[in-house]
Structure formats: structure tokens, C-alpha cells
Amino acid sequence: MTDDTRRRVVVTGLGATTPLGGDVPTTWQAALDGLSGVRPLPEEWQERYDLPVTFAARVMVDPQEVLPRSEIRKLDPSGQYGMIAAREAWADAGSPQVDPERLAVCVASGIGGIWTLLSAYDTLKERGPRRVLPMTVPMLMGNGPAAAIGIEFGARAGVHTAVSACASSAESITQALNLIRSGIADVVVAGGTEAATHPLPIAGFAAMHALSTRNDDPQSASRPYDIDRDGFVMGDGAGILVLESAEHAAARGARVYAELDAGCLSSDGYHIAAPEPTGEGAARAMKATIEASSVTVRDIVHINAHATSTPVGDVAEAKAIRSAFGDAADSIAVTGTKSMTGHLLGAAGALESVLTVLSLHERQVPATTNLDNPDPAIDLDVVRKEPRKLPDGDIAAMNNSFGFGGHNVSLLFRTV
């Protein structure tokens, strides 16, 4: 447990564009209603390339309905999603007045501007170098969304992009926490964005047998903890949080959703794609986060789990939770919201942090959908069938994110 005199960090703004909705309120309500954002791919390319998977969880609202054409032309879809979510979060935080040299951005993307990169390569091959757009490199850069958001808000305390596969945006949130705790920034726009539902990543993930192949029933394809799960579902979107020192937020009278109490990382050192099967690395991240926090395991009543719906990954995380929490795990409401949103890859941790914060703020946990036959190897109290109310009083919740390469990140939020 840490010293209570440390600099406290609070969440004052939330933004998102997701497979469930074009903003946070719509996404949250859809999650409580147990709706699915997974749909068949309408593009002709899924037939042209004879892809083995023909569905994904794309954003519900097309960015062209939100952004002016001038911005659409200058931003990769990952940048478009990130900008939409960042503007919502900033407005939700009350558009804080902050010294630009005390404002930072930590926004991640696991894959980056793949649509721009591959489209530009096609243009180069088919039409020559003079037809490649001047904005190609800024649009394809992995740090492109973070840079655009930094320019949007005039951030001068640093713009950062973590790239750690599906743990990227959770790692960005830990970076933001540390920037505020260290005194470098007072406000940080943090989170992640991803737009990787493209034929190449789909083909690559399918070749690894990582994706569900339930082409006949896409909405039931993402089924964390179910005995019949067969892989994850690709998802697109963005989640952004405005993080702020408690002092700065109080001075301007900001509404506070929750406190970001701790965030820690570990690595498996095991395999480029598979999780360490005992969950030892993930458990170390959780234990370190609890130790760095101001709470005990008995205060943690909810976990928004990584829960990708892969046969090996779900079991490894369940073992890790048991290792980290022991008997206290019996009283923790665990949910897997990827059952509804699909897996947003580098943006997953940010979106699930938004949902975790709302679970604490609203004291409700969305149910894991498609969990018809629970896997007996997963010994957890998984919320299913309907949302669950969280208890009154001071409580805390954890969000887990794990990525290819053995990256593990756990974040801990608490009520205020």
C-alpha cells in the first residue's frame, strides 16, 4: 500500500466511438442492454480475398457523419476515431483551462495507420510515386493520432504513444498517471485508438487461428469464458480519458468520475503470441498494482477482464486473477465486455477503462454476453445474463489488458 500523501489523479472526462455507439452515453447504455456491435463485413473485398472470417465489430457511427471532409482527408481512420473520442472527452471534462506546458497527451495504437499505409502502397504500384499523397507519412505514423490530438489541444508537456499490441492504451494510461504523479503535467488526455479491420490483419490473425470463425452467427462469436469459444472478434474504435491531478480538478470545480489509483506493468518473457499458461506474468502485474494502490484486495469488487474469448487466454487470465486475489476473488464481479464490442486491439484497454470507470460511477457492471455454457476451468464469479449492482461505499475496480509479446498491464480505479 502506498503513502496517502502522493499526488492523486482523477478522471474528469470520458470519450469514445465504438462498435456499440458513437459516444460514451450510447456505448454505455448498449453495454448495459447487452447489445452486440459485431456485424457481417459489407465490403466486397471480403469475398474477393476469400477471407475465412467475414465479420467484425466496426464503429457504429461513420466518422464522415462527425468530422468535416478536410479532416477526414488528413487523418487515417485510427486518427479519425481518436480525434472524435478526444473531443468528446475534452468537452465532457468541461474544456479545462490549463497551461499548455502542463498539458500532455498519451494516446496509443497497437497497429497504427494500416489503411493509409497499404492504400498508399497500392497507389505507388498502380499509379506511380507522384500520386502518393503528401500527408501519407503523417497519416500512417503510429504516433499520428496522438500528435493530432496534441496539436488540437495545444499540449506542450509531451505527446506519447505506447506500442505494446493489445496492452497499448492501458500502458498509455499508466504513462499519463506517472506524468501527473511526477509533477510534469496537471492534465493528460490518455487512451487509445485502432482501425485495423483490414483484409491483411484479418488474414494474418486468421492464419494464426486467433479469430472466431462463426460466420453463420457473428453476434454470438465473441463469447468469453464459454466452453465453445473459438477465438476473438476484430474490433475498431477509440476510448479516451481526461486525467487530472485532484488539486487541479478541485481548483476548477470539475466533476470527477473516479480516481485512477494505480497502474503497473509486467512481461511474460514467454512467447510472441501465446500467454504464459499459468498466468504468472499477468498475476505479477495485478499484484504490483494492488501493492502500489491505496486499497486492499477486499476493496476491489469488480474486474473488467481482458477476456478475449480465446481458448488459452481466458483460462490463463482466470488463473492469474486467482493467484493475485486468492479467496478474495470469490467476491469480485468479473465481466468481459469484448463479448459485445469485439477486441479493439490497441484501443481495448482504453475503452474498457471507460467502462470500468462508469461501472464504479454508476455502480453497475455490464453482463458478459454469449456465455451459455461456462467453462468449468474458469473459477470466477462472472457477471452474465443481466447487469449487476455494485455495493455502496468506497470501492475499487481493476481493468486488465494483455498483448502479444507478453505485455501485461493492470489499472486500478476507485470511487471518490
C-alpha positions in Angstrom: 0.0 0.0 0.0 1.3 3.4 -1.0 1.7 6.6 1.0 -1.6 8.6 1.1 0.3 11.8 0.6 1.1 11.0 -3.0 -0.4 13.2 -5.8 -3.9 11.9 -6.5 -5.1 11.5 -10.1 -8.8 11.7 -11.1 -10.9 11.1 -14.2 -12.8 14.2 -15.3 -13.7 13.4 -18.9 -14.7 10.4 -21.0 -14.9 10.0 -24.8 -15.4 7.1 -27.1 -16.5 5.9 -30.5 -17.2 2.2 -30.6 -19.0 -0.7 -32.2 -21.8 0.0 -29.8 -22.2 3.7 -30.3 -20.7 7.0 -31.5 -20.2 8.4 -28.0 -19.9 7.3 -24.4 -23.6 7.5 -23.3 -24.8 5.4 -26.3 -22.0 2.9 -25.8 -22.6 2.6 -22.1 -26.4 2.1 -22.5 -25.8 -0.5 -25.2 -23.4 -2.4 -22.9 -25.9 -2.4 -20.1 -28.6 -3.7 -22.6 -26.3 -6.5 -23.7 -26.3 -5.5 -27.3 -23.7 -6.6 -29.9 -21.6 -4.5 -32.1 -20.5 -7.4 -34.3 -21.8 -7.4 -37.8 -21.0 -9.0 -41.2 -18.5 -7.1 -43.3 -20.3 -5.4 -46.2 -17.2 -4.7 -48.3 -16.7 -6.6 -51.5 -13.1 -7.3 -50.5 -14.0 -10.0 -48.0 -15.3 -12.1 -50.9 -12.5 -11.0 -53.3 -9.9 -12.3 -51.0 -12.0 -15.3 -49.9 -11.3 -14.4 -46.2 -12.0 -17.2 -43.7 -13.6 -14.6 -41.4 -16.4 -12.4 -42.8 -17.4 -10.3 -39.8 -16.1 -7.8 -37.3 -17.1 -5.1 -34.8 -16.7 -1.9 -36.8 -17.6 1.6 -35.3 -21.3 2.2 -35.1 -21.1 5.8 -36.4 -19.1 6.6 -39.6 -16.6 9.4 -38.9 -17.8 11.1 -42.1 -21.0 11.8 -40.1 -19.0 13.6 -37.4 -15.8 15.2 -38.9 -15.5 17.7 -41.8 -14.2 16.3 -45.1 -11.0 18.4 -44.6 -10.1 16.4 -41.5 -11.1 13.1 -43.0 -8.6 13.6 -45.8 -5.8 14.4 -43.3 -6.3 11.6 -40.8 -6.1 7.8 -41.1 -9.3 6.1 -39.7 -7.4 5.5 -36.5 -6.7 9.2 -36.2 -10.3 10.0 -37.0 -11.6 7.7 -34.2 -9.1 9.1 -31.8 -10.0 12.7 -32.5 -13.7 12.1 -32.2 -13.2 10.4 -28.8 -10.7 13.0 -27.6 -13.1 15.9 -28.4 -15.9 14.3 -26.6 -13.7 13.6 -23.5 -12.4 17.2 -23.5 -15.9 18.6 -23.7 -17.1 16.2 -21.0 -14.3 17.4 -18.8 -15.5 21.0 -19.2 -12.8 22.0 -21.7 -10.4 22.6 -18.8 -8.3 25.8 -18.8 -4.7 24.5 -18.4 -1.2 25.9 -19.0 -0.2 24.2 -22.3 3.2 23.4 -20.7 1.2 21.4 -18.1 -0.9 19.5 -20.6 0.2 16.2 -22.1 -1.2 13.5 -24.4 -0.7 9.7 -24.1 -2.7 8.1 -26.9 -1.7 4.6 -28.3 -2.4 2.5 -31.3 -1.3 -1.1 -31.5 -1.1 -1.3 -35.3 -1.4 2.3 -36.4 -2.4 3.7 -39.8 -2.5 0.4 -41.7 -5.3 1.6 -44.1 -3.2 4.6 -45.1 0.0 2.5 -45.5 -1.5 -0.2 -47.7 -3.6 2.1 -49.7 -0.6 4.3 -50.4 1.4 1.3 -51.5 -1.3 0.3 -53.9 -1.3 3.8 -55.3 2.5 3.7 -55.7 2.4 0.4 -57.6 -0.6 1.2 -59.8 -0.2 5.0 -60.4 3.4 5.9 -59.5 5.1 7.9 -56.8 3.7 11.3 -57.9 0.2 10.2 -57.0 1.1 9.3 -53.4 -0.5 11.9 -51.1 1.8 14.4 -49.3 0.1 13.5 -45.9 0.8 9.8 -46.3 3.6 9.6 -43.7 1.9 11.7 -41.0 -1.3 9.6 -41.5 0.4 6.2 -41.3 2.6 7.0 -38.3 1.8 5.1 -35.2 2.0 8.4 -33.2 -0.2 10.2 -35.8 -3.4 10.1 -33.7 -1.6 11.3 -30.5 0.2 14.0 -32.5 -3.1 15.3 -34.0 -4.7 15.3 -30.6 -1.7 17.2 -29.1 -2.0 19.8 -31.8 -5.8 20.0 -31.3 -5.4 21.0 -27.6 -2.0 22.7 -27.8 -0.3 20.1 -25.5 3.3 21.1 -24.7 4.2 18.8 -21.8 4.8 15.8 -24.1 2.9 13.7 -26.6 3.5 9.9 -26.2 2.5 6.8 -28.0 2.9 3.4 -26.4 3.0 0.4 -28.8 2.6 -2.8 -26.9 0.0 -4.7 -29.0 -3.4 -5.1 -27.2 -2.0 -3.6 -24.0 -1.0 -0.3 -25.7 -3.7 2.0 -24.5 -3.7 0.6 -20.9 0.1 1.3 -20.9 -0.6 4.8 -22.2 -2.9 5.4 -19.2 -0.1 4.3 -16.8 2.2 6.8 -18.6 -0.4 9.5 -18.0 -0.7 8.6 -14.4 3.1 8.8 -14.0 3.3 12.1 -15.8 0.8 13.7 -13.3 2.3 11.9 -10.3 5.8 13.1 -11.2 4.6 16.7 -11.4 5.3 17.0 -15.2 1.7 17.6 -16.1 -1.6 18.6 -14.5 -3.9 17.3 -17.2 -3.3 14.4 -19.6 -5.5 13.2 -22.5 -5.0 9.5 -22.4 -6.3 6.4 -24.2 -6.1 4.6 -27.5 -7.5 4.2 -31.0 -7.5 1.4 -33.5 -8.7 0.9 -37.1 -7.3 -2.4 -38.2 -10.3 -4.2 -39.6 -8.5 -4.5 -43.0 -8.1 -7.7 -45.2 -4.4 -8.1 -44.2 -4.7 -8.2 -40.4 -7.8 -10.3 -40.7 -5.9 -12.8 -42.9 -2.9 -12.7 -40.6 -4.9 -13.3 -37.4 -6.9 -16.0 -39.1 -3.7 -17.7 -40.2 -2.8 -17.9 -36.5 -6.2 -19.4 -35.7 -6.7 -16.5 -33.3 -10.1 -15.3 -34.7 -13.5 -16.8 -34.2 -14.9 -18.3 -37.5 -18.6 -18.2 -36.6 -19.5 -16.7 -39.9 -23.0 -18.0 -39.7 -23.7 -16.3 -36.3 -21.4 -13.3 -35.9 -23.2 -11.7 -32.9 -22.5 -14.9 -30.8 -18.9 -15.2 -32.0 -17.3 -13.3 -29.1 -18.0 -15.5 -26.1 -15.5 -15.1 -23.2 -15.4 -17.9 -20.7 -17.8 -20.1 -22.7 -16.8 -23.7 -23.3 -17.5 -23.2 -27.0 -15.4 -20.1 -27.6 -13.1 -20.3 -30.6 -11.3 -17.0 -30.9 -11.6 -13.2 -30.7 -13.5 -10.8 -32.9 -11.8 -7.9 -34.6 -13.0 -4.5 -33.4 -12.4 -0.8 -34.2 -12.8 2.3 -32.2 -11.3 4.6 -29.6 -11.5 5.4 -25.9 -10.2 8.5 -24.2 -10.0 9.6 -20.6 -9.1 13.1 -19.4 -6.9 12.6 -16.3 -6.1 15.4 -14.0 -4.4 16.0 -10.7 -7.0 16.1 -7.9 -5.8 19.6 -6.9 -6.2 20.9 -10.4 -9.7 19.4 -10.8 -10.8 20.8 -7.4 -9.5 24.2 -8.2 -11.7 24.5 -11.2 -14.7 22.7 -9.7 -14.6 19.8 -12.1 -17.0 16.8 -12.0 -15.0 13.7 -11.1 -16.0 10.2 -12.2 -13.4 8.2 -10.3 -9.8 8.2 -9.1 -7.1 6.4 -11.0 -5.3 4.8 -8.0 -2.6 2.7 -9.6 -1.3 1.1 -12.8 1.6 -1.4 -13.2 3.2 -3.4 -15.9 4.9 -6.8 -16.2 6.1 -9.0 -19.1 5.9 -12.8 -19.6 9.2 -13.4 -21.4 7.5 -16.5 -22.8 6.1 -16.3 -26.4 5.4 -13.8 -29.1 1.7 -14.5 -29.3 0.6 -17.0 -26.6 0.1 -16.0 -23.0 2.2 -17.7 -20.3 -0.3 -20.6 -19.5 -0.2 -20.3 -15.7 -0.9 -16.6 -15.8 2.2 -15.9 -13.7 3.1 -12.7 -15.6 -0.4 -11.3 -15.6 -0.7 -12.1 -11.9 2.5 -10.1 -11.2 1.0 -7.0 -12.9 -2.1 -7.3 -10.8 -0.2 -7.9 -7.6 2.1 -4.9 -8.3 -0.9 -2.7 -9.0 -2.6 -3.7 -5.7 0.6 -3.1 -3.8 1.0 0.3 -5.5 -2.5 1.3 -4.6 -4.2 2.8 -1.6 -6.7 -0.1 -1.3 -6.6 -3.8 -0.3 -7.9 -6.8 -2.2 -11.1 -6.7 -0.2 -11.9 -3.3 -1.5 -11.8 -4.4 -5.1 -15.3 -5.6 -6.1 -15.1 -5.6 -9.9 -12.7 -6.6 -12.7 -13.2 -5.7 -16.3 -11.1 -8.6 -17.6 -9.1 -8.8 -20.8 -11.2 -11.8 -21.7 -10.7 -12.0 -25.4 -12.7 -15.3 -26.0 -9.6 -17.3 -26.9 -9.4 -20.8 -25.5 -6.0 -20.4 -23.9 -6.1 -16.7 -23.0 -9.3 -16.8 -20.9 -8.0 -19.6 -18.8 -4.6 -18.0 -18.2 -6.2 -14.8 -17.0 -8.6 -16.7 -14.7 -5.6 -18.4 -13.1 -3.8 -15.1 -12.8 -6.8 -13.5 -11.0 -6.9 -16.4 -8.6 -3.2 -16.1 -8.0 -3.4 -12.3 -7.4 -6.5 -12.3 -5.2 -6.8 -15.7 -3.6 -10.1 -16.3 -1.8 -11.0 -12.6 -2.3 -11.7 -13.5 -5.9 -14.9 -15.2 -4.8 -16.4 -11.8 -4.1 -15.3 -10.0 -7.3 -17.7 -9.4 -10.1 -15.8 -10.2 -13.3 -17.0 -9.2 -16.8 -15.8 -9.5 -20.3 -17.2 -6.6 -22.4 -15.4 -7.8 -25.5 -18.4 -10.1 -25.8 -20.2 -7.0 -27.1 -17.5 -4.7 -28.5 -15.2 -7.3 -30.0 -11.5 -6.8 -29.4 -10.3 -3.2 -30.2 -6.6 -4.3 -30.0 -4.5 -1.3 -29.0 -7.6 0.6 -28.0 -9.2 -2.2 -25.9 -7.7 -1.1 -22.6 -8.8 2.5 -23.0 -12.4 1.6 -23.9 -12.6 -0.9 -21.1 -11.2 1.7 -18.7 -14.0 4.0 -19.8 -16.5 1.1 -19.0 -14.7 0.4 -15.7 -14.9 4.0 -14.6 -18.6 4.1 -15.5 -19.2 0.8 -13.6 -17.8 2.5 -10.5 -19.6 5.8 -11.1 -23.0 4.2 -11.9 -22.4 1.2 -9.6 -23.4 -1.2 -12.3 -21.4 -3.9 -14.1 -22.5 -4.9 -17.7 -23.0 -8.6 -18.2 -20.8 -10.9 -20.3 -23.0 -11.9 -23.2 -23.0 -15.2 -25.2 -21.9 -17.0 -22.0 -24.3 -20.0 -22.5 -22.0 -22.8 -21.2 -19.5 -21.6 -18.6 -16.1 -23.2 -18.9 -15.5 -25.2 -15.6 -11.8 -24.4 -15.9 -12.6 -20.8 -15.2 -13.3 -20.4 -11.4 -14.6 -16.9 -11.3 -17.8 -15.0 -10.4 -18.6 -13.9 -14.0 -21.5 -11.5 -14.4 -23.8 -12.9 -17.0 -27.4 -12.6 -18.3 -28.0 -9.2 -16.7 -26.1 -6.3 -15.2 -25.1 -6.5 -11.6 -25.3 -3.7 -9.0 -22.1 -2.9 -7.1 -22.2 -2.2 -3.4 -22.4 1.3 -1.8 -19.4 2.9 0.0 -15.8 3.2 -1.1 -15.0 0.5 -3.6 -12.4 -0.1 -6.3 -12.3 -1.9 -9.7 -9.5 -3.3 -11.9 -9.1 -3.3 -15.7 -6.7 -5.9 -17.2 -5.0 -5.7 -20.7 -2.6 -8.1 -22.2 -0.8 -8.0 -25.5 1.2 -10.1 -28.0 4.8 -10.2 -26.9 3.8 -10.9 -23.3 2.8 -7.4 -22.3 0.7 -7.2 -19.1 -1.0 -4.1 -17.7 -3.4 -3.7 -14.8 -5.1 -0.5 -13.9 -7.0 0.2 -10.6 -9.7 2.8 -10.2 -11.6 3.7 -7.1 -14.7 5.7 -6.2 -14.3 9.3 -4.9 
